[in-house]
């Protein structure tokens, strides 16, 4: 890719464009401001150079990520990367630690409408978990009763004020000391249904690779909730497609369902406040808004090897209203930015910093596109169709359809119409900008919990500041 980009750059610099360029046209915006707009397509030289620069940037990111990955896989520095594969393999060599076991922890706060389906998906696994524990956190509904009726254990938190992270820390504090090298913990949301082969695949991968510290799921959105639900399903389908193309190299160990080797979680707890941020002894950082993303950074910072196999599928809840999506994504986006701020710029976090800068650039670019279209429309006496930009739009539309193809005809239809997803993308960009603004202005972050009332109405309840 880098060689191709270099060749294209050379070609662009050597190219002489024979086309004559006409000066931009003039127009009046609202009859008051004089503006200029170009009615010609960019020159061939400019197009080639733009493609070449994009390829060079992609190649650079891929090369840096590959170099960092190889470096930490081969690391022998126990003081900085105690979970590096080479160190783990040396520490566990020559000893049989027993078969791989899976203990499922399901953090739940008033999930009586969802918990039954979640537990049923565990019963339907081709390889059932060895133990299932519902971590009931300050529940005031029938969640605990439904869990006991299903025949699983219930761990009730005591005095927990730190939401999901605090509840899991209490449960893990009692579980981890008695777990061996091949005992694993699966943390699974109470509104999630996992694919039938998830646990079987996780056990096989953990058995076949002693250096593997964690396995993440490829999540899909549940059916329903109309067009809003389809937007989210398309988004999740594209994310899963990206992970598969990356051969399982994940971005985040999703909180919907991920499996961890017990030794990895113990190491995280031991290194809190030393090599990684947090309070010593805590597996999950109770300050973080996105505890799953933060735990991913913690494990990567310690050198852990992780993957997301294609068979480890997860079906999770989609937000039913624009307000619910706003609260969810604002927490995700702000949490991701704050996590990066806590870890700083390191080799392990460099990929994530590039992603955030890319999201920021995309938000600004989309806003600039809208401004340019509006300015042109207000300046012209009549609408003008530009063949070049129509062609670019067709290419973009084809990419949207192909990347959402696995979602069925509804996903393809939404992608084909293009503009509805453009509205959704704009909405997510606004969420990103709001998250950045809140951080810069020091606004306190608020937890929220989406619930449904008995008559089916969606309620977003604001929690205390985090």
Secondary structure, DSSP 8 states (H G I E B T S, - for coil): -HHHHHHHHHHHHH----S-----EEEEETTTEEEEE--S---HHHHHHHHHHHHHHHHHHHHHHHHHHHHHHS---TTT-TT-HHHHHHHHTT----S-EEEEEEEESS-TTTHHHHHHHHHT-SS--SEEEEEE-S--SSHHHHHHHTT-EEEE-SS--SHHHHHHHHHHHHHGGG--TTEEEEEE-TTEEE-TTHHHHHHHHHHH-TTEEEEE-EEEE-S-SHHHHHHHHHHHHHHHHHHHHTTT--S---TTEEEEEHHHHHHHHHHBTTTBSS-TT-SS-TT-S-HHHHHHHHHHHTT-EEE--TT-EEEE---SSHHHHHHHHHHHHHHHHHHHHHH-S-TTTHHHHHHHHHHHHHHHHHHHHHHHHHHHHHH-SS----HHHHHHHHHHHHHHHHHTGGG-HHHHHHHHH-HHHHHHHHHHHHHHHHHHHHHHTT---EEEEEEE-TTS-EEEEEEEE-
